[in-house]
Amino acid sequence: MKRELHDILCCPVCKGDLTLEVLEEDEREIITGSLTCAACNVVYPIEEGIPNLLPRNRDE
């Protein structure tokens, strides 16, 4: 995921701002990490450079 993409992303559940946590990054993109919505407390993983912004089932 390109770091600049964080500026335009929002939580798909509540449209709140997402906080970025980077675990692994190279010179071009974020490889692993997470995006967290403080408003609804949902965490979206970033794996292999791809943010997974699909809302999870609340029962999981």
BELSULQUI-V20916 format. One line per field, one symbol per residue. ss: DSSP state (A for helix, B for strand, O for the rest). phi: phi as a letter, one per 40 degrees, with the letter a starting at -180 (. if undefined). burial: + if it has 9 or more other ideal C-beta (glycine too) atoms within 8 Angstrom, else -. A space follows every 10 residues. Layout:
BEGIN
ss = ???
phi = ???
burial = ???
END
This chain:
BEGIN
ss = OOAAAAAOOO OOOOOOOBBB BBBBBOOOOB BBBBBBBOOO OBBBBBBOOB BOOOOOOOOO
phi = .cdccdcbca cccbgccbcc bbbaabcbac cbiabbcccb gbbbcbbfgb ccbccccdcc
burial = +-+-++--+- +-+--+-+-+ --------++ +++++++--- -+-+++---- +---------
END
